[in-house]
Amino acid sequence: MRLFGTDGIRGQVNSEPMTPETVVRIGMAAARVLKKEGGRNRILIGKDTRLSGYMIESALTSGICSMGMNVVLVGPIPTPGIAFLTRTMRMDAGIVISASHNPFQDNGIKFFGPDGFKLPDSMEEAIEALVLEGDMGQRPAGASIGKAYRLEDATGRYIEFIKSTIPKGVTLEGLKVVVDCANGAAYKITPTVLGELGAEVIPINNSPDGININHCCGSTDLTHLKEEVLRQGADLGIAHDGDADRCMFVDEKGNEVDGDRAMAVWAKEMKREGRLQRDTVVVTVMTNLGVERYLNSRGISVVRTPVGDRFVVEEMRKGGYNLGGEQSGHIVFFDYNTTGDGPVTALQMLYLMKKKERPLSELTSDIFLYPQVLVNLKVKDRRIVEDRRVHELVRQAEKRLSPDGRVLVRASGTESKIRVMVEGPDSEKVHEIAEEVAEAIRRLCEE
């Protein structure tokens, strides 16, 4: 069993590895790896709004304290809030209990280092080895056992940080905004930030009950948001996922604006202002070819990575870039935070609209996307993507799309799914090939 995937540890609650027994060991192992002699030895723990968050928080806290480290609990808060607080409060690590955009039955554990970046592979591997087979060693006793306490003003600190990412004196007065909170971690934060800055805010899906997180709402289902933007005559719709490291948009006409086009808008403005480091944006293999060509035509280079904000961040750090992200709405502004930050992303878009005095539909009107189809296949074994027959399917499909098309078949890093993406200038052919490739893989899976 391998614990860590592309975004921490994740699984169905009360099935391995997301059982209380294993989570206690994860807490113990993390404390063993992270503890420093003579250090403050404090780990910050936040979570989203899943029912299982209580159970996992308690198990993690128990394991960490048993190894002599202290725990600071902040309750429901977006993932980027933990990255920010871990860094600014000089914590030894931060932990987020969340399964991001997954349904409530799932949960997960993500780690951040003291610098606010996700833990390096070497530390994850050390934690994993201890959980699966290692001896935790001698445990502290007496006064050496750790303690846990709550940080009451965590949300307030994060809210003030978000507001600090736009110039003082700027207000959002005159803007009407619908915010879909996905019944998740940002259910109070984004509406509060935008409201305090003067916007008229209409929050939806902001009443979490532990089981409605991400259910037919948020960044993975914009149906309700689109309807509400049009019904309210709003200037913008904003959608987060469960842990609010994502942000998707709906313009005033009810049209979706994904992470690709949002990044393109910012990249153009940042280059104009001389703020786009190395005139480059880091994106993933999923980013639309139309966006790449739009950026290239404006003197902006594009660097592609595998899917996953972890890979985007690694490339940004390695290359010295300050803007990157994913089509799904993970946008990373290194000028502000170390990870995808949904509330910051939302505020930056509104600030740009205010600065340009233009609606989002106009800001994105010259970005032409290639038709792109994504088919998700539920599978028992994601390793089918490595089969030579799948490689041949892709090769033959790309020949039919040549020269301006591509086919991508990849395993999800967080779910038991294979994702088939087909892109090209001819919409009819793209849909046809996507279905053919997906059906062929389904047949291979049944063999």
Sequence and secondary structure as in RCSB ss.txt:
>XXXX:A:sequence
MRLFGTDGIRGQVNSEPMTPETVVRIGMAAARVLKKEGGRNRILIGKDTRLSGYMIESALTSGICSMGMNVVLVG
PIPTPGIAFLTRTMRMDAGIVISASHNPFQDNGIKFFGPDGFKLPDSMEEAIEALVLEGDMGQRPAGASIGKAYR
LEDATGRYIEFIKSTIPKGVTLEGLKVVVDCANGAAYKITPTVLGELGAEVIPINNSPDGININHCCGSTDLTHL
KEEVLRQGADLGIAHDGDADRCMFVDEKGNEVDGDRAMAVWAKEMKREGRLQRDTVVVTVMTNLGVERYLNSRGI
SVVRTPVGDRFVVEEMRKGGYNLGGEQSGHIVFFDYNTTGDGPVTALQMLYLMKKKERPLSELTSDIFLYPQVLV
NLKVKDRRIVEDRRVHELVRQAEKRLSPDGRVLVRASGTESKIRVMVEGPDSEKVHEIAEEVAEAIRRLCEE
>XXXX:A:secstr
   EETTEEEEETTSTTSSHHHHHHHHHHHHHHH  TTS  EEEEEE S TTHHHHHHHHHHHHHHTT EEEEEE
E  HHHHHHHHHHTT SEEEEE  TTS TTEEEEEEE TTSSB  HHHHHHHHHHHHH    S   GGGS  EEE
 TTHHHHHHHHHHTTS TT   TT EEEEE TTSTTTTHHHHHHHHTT EEEEES    SS TTTT GGG  HHH
HHHHHHHT SEEEE  TTS B EEE TTS EE HHHHHHHHHHHHHHTT SGGGEEEEETTS HHHHHHHHTTT 
EEEEE SSHHHHHHHHHHHT  EEE TTSBEEETTT SS  HHHHHHHHHHHHHHHT  HHHHTTT     EEEE
EEE S GGGGGSHHHHHHHHHHHHHHTTS EEEEEE SSSSEEEEEEE S HHHHHHHHHHHHHHHHHHHH 
